[in-house]
Amino acid sequence: MTRDVGSGGTGRDGGGRGGGLDERMVLLVAGLADLAVSTAGSVLGTVRELTRRSDAAELAADAEHDLLARGRLALDRYAAAPPAHLEILARQALARRSADDV
């Protein structure tokens, strides 16, 4: 499909006349929307195929387990601050004292 876009006469590939920033943004958004629709269509097809399988419940349980693990890793990576250096040293000193007292 090689329609003219706007009054600049640029074709499918942007044609070299550049166009304005607004025109480029509209084209980018339209391209992203088209990509999202085609991706959603392929995802729906995959979901339909999965629902026909006899082990769909097991696949769903595995997917849930994987998502929980990924969520746990993401929270550990971004939410938890690492322990303070002095806190680690204090714990190690207490552990040594406890070991020496025994």
C-alpha positions as CSV (number, residue, x, y, z in Angstrom):
1,M,0.0,0.0,0.0
2,T,1.7,3.2,-1.2
3,R,-0.7,6.0,-0.4
4,D,0.4,9.6,-0.2
5,V,0.5,10.9,3.4
6,G,-0.6,14.4,4.0
7,S,0.2,17.1,1.5
8,G,3.9,16.3,1.4
9,G,3.4,13.5,-1.1
10,T,5.6,11.1,0.9
11,G,5.0,7.5,0.1
12,R,5.1,4.5,2.3
13,D,8.7,4.8,3.3
14,G,8.7,8.5,4.3
15,G,10.0,9.5,0.8
16,G,12.7,11.9,1.8
17,R,10.7,15.1,2.2
18,G,10.7,14.6,6.0
19,G,7.2,15.9,6.9
20,G,6.6,17.6,10.2
21,L,7.2,16.2,13.6
22,D,3.5,15.8,14.1
23,E,3.1,13.8,10.9
24,R,6.0,11.5,12.0
25,M,4.5,11.0,15.4
26,V,1.1,10.1,13.9
27,L,2.8,7.6,11.6
28,L,4.8,6.1,14.5
29,V,1.7,5.7,16.6
30,A,-0.2,4.2,13.7
31,G,2.6,1.7,13.1
32,L,2.7,0.8,16.8
33,A,-1.0,0.3,16.9
34,D,-0.9,-1.9,13.8
35,L,1.9,-4.0,15.4
36,A,-0.1,-4.3,18.6
37,V,-3.2,-5.5,16.8
38,S,-1.3,-8.1,14.7
39,T,0.6,-9.3,17.9
40,A,-2.7,-9.6,19.8
41,G,-4.2,-11.6,16.9
42,S,-1.3,-14.1,17.0
43,V,-1.6,-14.3,20.8
44,L,-5.3,-15.0,20.6
45,G,-4.6,-17.8,18.1
46,T,-2.1,-19.3,20.5
47,V,-4.5,-19.1,23.4
48,R,-7.2,-20.8,21.3
49,E,-4.7,-23.6,20.5
50,L,-3.7,-24.0,24.1
51,T,-7.4,-24.3,25.3
52,R,-7.8,-27.3,23.0
53,R,-5.0,-29.2,24.7
54,S,-5.7,-31.9,27.2
55,D,-2.9,-30.6,29.5
56,A,-4.1,-27.0,29.6
57,A,-4.6,-27.0,33.4
58,E,-1.0,-28.2,33.8
59,L,0.3,-25.6,31.4
60,A,-1.7,-22.9,33.2
61,A,-0.2,-24.0,36.6
62,D,3.3,-23.9,35.1
63,A,2.7,-20.5,33.7
64,E,1.4,-19.2,37.0
65,H,4.5,-20.7,38.8
66,D,6.8,-19.0,36.3
67,L,5.1,-15.7,36.6
68,L,5.3,-15.8,40.4
69,A,9.0,-16.6,40.2
70,R,9.6,-13.7,37.8
71,G,7.6,-11.4,40.0
72,R,9.6,-12.4,43.1
73,L,12.9,-11.8,41.1
74,A,11.7,-8.5,39.9
75,L,10.7,-7.3,43.4
76,D,14.0,-8.6,44.8
77,R,15.9,-6.7,42.1
78,Y,14.1,-3.4,42.3
79,A,12.3,-3.1,45.6
80,A,14.7,-4.3,48.2
81,A,17.6,-2.2,49.1
82,P,20.8,-4.0,49.8
83,P,21.7,-4.3,53.5
84,A,24.0,-1.7,54.9
85,H,27.7,-2.6,54.9
86,L,28.0,-1.8,58.6
87,E,25.0,-4.0,59.4
88,I,26.7,-6.9,57.7
89,L,29.9,-6.4,59.6
90,A,28.0,-6.2,62.9
91,R,26.2,-9.5,62.2
92,Q,29.5,-11.2,61.3
93,A,31.1,-9.9,64.5
94,L,28.1,-11.2,66.6
95,A,28.4,-14.6,64.8
96,R,32.1,-14.8,65.7
97,R,31.5,-13.9,69.3
98,S,28.8,-16.5,69.6
99,A,31.1,-19.1,68.0
100,D,33.9,-18.1,70.4
101,D,31.7,-18.4,73.5
102,V,30.6,-21.9,72.7
